[in-house]
Amino acid sequence: MRKKRRIRVKRWSEGTKIPLLPNILTSASLFGGFYSIICSMNGKFEVAAIAIILSGILDAIDGRIARLTKKTSHFGLEYDSLSDLVAFGVAPSILIFKYSLQPLGRLGWIVTFIYLICGALRLARFNVEIRSFKSTEFNGLPIPVSATFLCSMVLFSKGIGLRLEERPLLVFFLALSMSYLMVSNVKYPSFKEINIKKARAFHVFLYIILFLILIAYRPRIMIFSIVFLYVVSGPFNLIILKRGRASDKKRKIDTEPQTPTNS
C-alpha cells in the first residue's frame, strides 16, 4: 500500500515574536480603511477619502520602519497584505461606488469589483515576486498609490468645483485604468534605494519641509498632482523606453555593412 505523504505545517508557537511597532502601524492603517467604509456608507465621502490617504501614509511608514529596525517577518508581510486589501481595495471600491458609480447600476458595481479583484491580484503577485524583482522598482502600480489616486481625485474635484458625482463615466474609466495598471507589467520606482541613514540630515530635513509646504499650500490640488505624476510616469517611461529600443535597433541596422550583390 502507498504511504500517505505527510505535509508538515509550521504551527504558531507562543514563543513566536511579532514586531510590535510596524504591526501597530499596520493595524492603524487597517482601521483607516474600516473607518473609510463607515464614512462612505454614511455619505461622508471627503472624510472617507482622507482616511484612505492617511492609511497610505501609515502603510509607507510601517514598511520603512520594519526595514530600518530589521524587524521584517512573514507574519508582518501577510498581515500587511490583508490590511492593504481592506484599506486600499475594499474601502476605495465602496467609496467610488457610493460617490459616483451607483447611478450606473450593475455596470457600477461590476467595475468596482474589477478594481477590487485587480488589487487582490496585485498584492498576491507582489508577495510571490518580492524576491524576483529589483527593490528599486515595482512591477505594476502599487495598490496604495491606486487608492490614493482615486481618493485624491475626490478631494481635488471638490476643491475645484468639478462635480465628479455627476460624471460616473469618467470615474468608470479612471477606475478601469487603475485596475489595469495594477496588474500590468509597467515598472514604477519604489524609492527603496534611498538610504535615510546615509543621507545628509540637513538635506532630508529641507526636502521634507519643502514637501510639507507644498502640501499645506493647496492640499487638495498638490496631493492629486503628485500622485497623478507618479501614475503617468510608468506608461510615459515605457513609451520612452520602447522608442529608445526602436531607434537603437534602426541605428544598428543602418550601421551594419551591406554585403555586395553580383549583378
C-alpha positions as CSV (number, residue, x, y, z in Angstrom):
1,M,0.0,0.0,0.0
2,R,1.1,3.5,-0.7
3,K,2.2,5.5,2.2
4,K,0.4,8.8,2.6
5,R,2.7,11.7,2.3
6,R,2.6,13.9,5.4
7,I,2.6,17.6,4.9
8,R,4.4,19.5,7.6
9,V,2.6,22.6,8.8
10,K,4.5,25.2,10.7
11,R,2.4,25.9,13.7
12,W,2.1,29.0,15.7
13,S,4.1,28.9,18.9
14,E,3.7,31.0,22.0
15,G,7.4,32.0,21.7
16,T,7.0,33.4,18.2
17,K,8.0,37.1,18.3
18,I,5.9,39.7,16.5
19,P,7.5,43.1,15.7
20,L,5.4,45.5,17.7
21,L,5.7,48.9,16.2
22,P,5.3,48.0,12.5
23,N,2.2,45.9,13.2
24,I,0.7,48.7,15.3
25,L,1.0,51.0,12.3
26,T,-0.4,48.3,10.0
27,S,-3.4,48.0,12.4
28,A,-3.8,51.8,12.3
29,S,-3.8,51.6,8.5
30,L,-6.4,48.8,8.6
31,F,-8.6,51.0,11.0
32,G,-8.3,53.8,8.5
33,G,-9.8,51.6,5.8
34,F,-12.5,50.4,8.1
35,Y,-13.4,53.9,9.1
36,S,-13.5,55.0,5.4
37,I,-16.0,52.3,4.7
38,I,-18.3,53.5,7.5
39,C,-18.0,57.1,6.3
40,S,-18.8,56.1,2.7
41,M,-21.9,54.3,3.8
42,N,-23.0,57.5,5.6
43,G,-22.3,59.8,2.7
44,K,-19.2,61.4,4.2
45,F,-17.1,61.0,1.1
46,E,-14.4,63.6,1.8
47,V,-13.7,62.1,5.3
48,A,-13.6,58.6,3.7
49,A,-11.1,59.8,1.1
50,I,-8.9,61.4,3.8
51,A,-9.0,58.2,5.9
52,I,-7.7,56.1,3.0
53,I,-4.9,58.7,2.2
54,L,-3.8,58.6,5.9
55,S,-3.8,54.8,5.7
56,G,-1.5,55.1,2.7
57,I,0.9,57.2,4.8
58,L,0.9,54.7,7.6
59,D,1.4,51.8,5.2
60,A,4.5,53.6,3.8
61,I,5.9,54.3,7.3
62,D,5.4,50.8,8.7
63,G,7.3,49.2,5.8
64,R,10.2,51.7,6.2
65,I,10.3,51.2,10.0
66,A,10.3,47.5,9.6
67,R,13.3,47.6,7.2
68,L,15.2,50.2,9.3
69,T,14.8,48.3,12.5
70,K,15.3,44.9,10.7
71,K,12.0,43.7,12.2
72,T,10.6,42.2,9.0
73,S,8.7,38.9,9.3
74,H,6.5,36.6,7.3
75,F,3.7,37.4,9.8
76,G,4.1,41.1,9.1
77,L,4.1,40.6,5.3
78,E,0.9,38.6,5.4
79,Y,-0.8,40.9,7.9
80,D,0.2,43.9,5.8
81,S,-1.3,42.4,2.7
82,L,-4.6,41.7,4.4
83,S,-4.7,45.2,5.8
84,D,-3.9,46.6,2.3
85,L,-6.7,44.7,0.7
86,V,-9.2,46.3,3.1
87,A,-7.7,49.8,3.2
88,F,-6.8,50.1,-0.5
89,G,-9.1,47.6,-2.1
90,V,-12.4,47.3,-0.4
91,A,-12.6,50.9,1.1
92,P,-11.9,52.8,-2.2
93,S,-14.2,50.4,-4.1
94,I,-17.1,51.3,-1.8
95,L,-16.1,55.0,-1.9
96,I,-16.2,55.4,-5.6
97,F,-19.4,53.3,-6.0
98,K,-21.3,55.3,-3.4
99,Y,-19.8,58.6,-4.5
100,S,-20.3,58.4,-8.3
101,L,-20.8,54.9,-9.8
102,Q,-24.1,53.9,-8.1
103,P,-26.2,55.5,-10.9
104,L,-24.7,53.1,-13.4
105,G,-26.3,50.2,-11.6
106,R,-24.9,46.8,-12.4
107,L,-22.1,48.4,-14.5
108,G,-21.1,50.4,-11.5
109,W,-20.7,47.6,-9.1
110,I,-19.0,45.4,-11.8
111,V,-16.2,48.0,-12.3
112,T,-15.7,48.4,-8.5
113,F,-15.4,44.6,-8.2
114,I,-12.9,44.6,-11.1
115,Y,-10.9,47.2,-9.2
116,L,-11.1,45.1,-6.0
117,I,-10.0,41.8,-7.7
118,C,-7.1,43.5,-9.6
119,G,-6.0,45.0,-6.3
120,A,-6.1,41.5,-4.7
121,L,-4.1,40.1,-7.6
122,R,-1.6,42.9,-7.3
123,L,-1.0,42.1,-3.7
124,A,-0.7,38.3,-4.3
125,R,1.7,38.9,-7.2
126,F,3.8,41.2,-5.0
127,N,4.1,38.6,-2.3
128,V,5.2,36.0,-4.9
129,E,7.6,38.2,-6.8
130,I,9.0,40.1,-3.7
131,R,12.4,38.4,-4.2
132,S,12.3,38.2,-8.0
133,F,12.4,41.9,-8.9
134,K,14.8,44.7,-8.1
135,S,14.0,46.5,-4.9
136,T,14.3,49.8,-6.8
137,E,11.1,49.2,-8.8
138,F,7.5,47.9,-8.6
139,N,6.1,45.6,-11.2
140,G,2.7,47.3,-11.8
141,L,1.1,50.2,-10.0
142,P,1.1,49.6,-6.2
143,I,-2.4,49.3,-4.8
144,P,-1.9,52.1,-2.1
145,V,-1.0,54.6,-4.9
146,S,-4.0,53.5,-6.9
147,A,-6.3,54.0,-4.0
148,T,-4.7,57.4,-3.2
149,F,-5.2,58.5,-6.7
150,L,-8.9,57.7,-6.6
151,C,-9.3,59.4,-3.2
152,S,-7.3,62.5,-4.1
153,M,-9.4,62.7,-7.2
154,V,-12.5,63.0,-5.0
155,L,-10.9,65.8,-2.9
156,F,-9.4,67.5,-6.0
157,S,-12.8,67.6,-7.7
158,K,-14.4,69.1,-4.6
159,G,-11.6,71.7,-4.4
160,I,-12.0,73.0,-8.0
161,G,-15.8,72.6,-8.2
162,L,-15.8,69.6,-10.6
163,R,-18.8,67.5,-9.7
164,L,-17.5,64.0,-10.3
165,E,-20.6,62.5,-8.7
166,E,-22.4,63.8,-11.9
167,R,-19.7,62.2,-14.2
168,P,-19.9,58.5,-13.4
169,L,-18.5,57.5,-16.8
170,L,-15.3,59.5,-16.1
171,V,-14.9,57.7,-12.8
172,F,-15.7,54.4,-14.5
173,F,-12.8,55.0,-17.0
174,L,-10.4,56.0,-14.3
175,A,-11.2,53.0,-12.1
176,L,-10.6,50.7,-15.0
177,S,-7.3,52.4,-15.8
178,M,-6.2,51.9,-12.2
179,S,-7.2,48.3,-12.3
180,Y,-5.2,47.7,-15.5
181,L,-2.1,49.4,-14.2
182,M,-2.1,47.4,-11.0
183,V,-2.0,44.0,-12.9
184,S,0.2,45.3,-15.8
185,N,4.0,44.9,-16.1
186,V,4.6,48.6,-16.2
187,K,7.5,49.5,-13.9
188,Y,7.3,52.1,-11.2
189,P,10.1,53.4,-9.0
190,S,9.9,52.2,-5.4
191,F,12.3,54.7,-3.9
192,K,13.6,51.9,-1.6
193,E,17.2,52.6,-2.7
194,I,17.1,55.9,-0.8
195,N,19.1,55.3,2.3
196,I,17.9,57.7,5.0
197,K,20.8,56.7,7.4
198,K,23.5,57.7,4.8
199,A,21.7,60.8,3.5
200,R,22.7,64.1,4.9
201,A,20.3,65.1,7.7
202,F,20.1,68.7,6.6
203,H,19.1,67.8,3.0
204,V,16.5,65.3,4.2
205,F,15.1,67.9,6.6
206,L,15.0,70.5,3.8
207,Y,13.2,68.2,1.4
208,I,10.6,67.2,4.0
209,I,9.9,70.9,4.9
210,L,9.5,71.9,1.2
211,F,7.2,68.9,0.6
212,L,5.1,69.8,3.6
213,I,4.9,73.5,2.5
214,L,3.6,72.4,-1.0
215,I,1.0,70.1,0.5
216,A,-0.1,72.7,3.1
217,Y,-0.4,75.5,0.4
218,R,-3.1,73.6,-1.7
219,P,-3.5,70.2,-0.2
220,R,-6.3,69.0,-2.5
221,I,-4.5,70.1,-5.7
222,M,-1.0,69.2,-4.6
223,I,-1.7,65.7,-3.4
224,F,-3.6,64.9,-6.6
225,S,-0.9,66.4,-8.8
226,I,1.9,64.5,-7.1
227,V,0.0,61.1,-7.3
228,F,-1.1,61.8,-10.9
229,L,2.5,62.5,-12.0
230,Y,3.6,59.2,-10.4
231,V,0.8,57.2,-12.0
232,V,1.5,58.6,-15.5
233,S,5.3,58.2,-15.1
234,G,5.1,54.4,-15.6
235,P,3.4,54.4,-19.0
236,F,5.5,57.5,-20.0
237,N,8.8,55.8,-19.2
238,L,7.6,52.6,-21.0
239,I,6.9,54.7,-24.2
240,I,10.3,56.4,-24.0
241,L,12.0,53.0,-23.4
242,K,10.3,51.4,-26.4
243,R,11.1,54.4,-28.6
244,G,14.7,54.2,-27.5
245,R,15.0,50.5,-28.3
246,A,13.4,51.0,-31.7
247,S,15.9,53.8,-32.5
248,D,18.8,51.7,-31.3
249,K,17.7,48.8,-33.5
250,K,17.3,51.1,-36.5
251,R,20.7,52.6,-35.9
252,K,22.3,49.2,-35.6
253,I,20.7,48.1,-38.9
254,D,21.9,51.3,-40.6
255,T,25.5,50.8,-39.4
256,E,25.8,47.2,-40.4
257,P,28.0,46.7,-43.5
258,Q,25.9,45.6,-46.5
259,T,27.2,42.6,-48.5
260,P,27.7,43.4,-52.2
261,T,25.4,41.5,-54.6
262,N,26.6,40.2,-58.0
263,S,24.6,41.8,-60.9
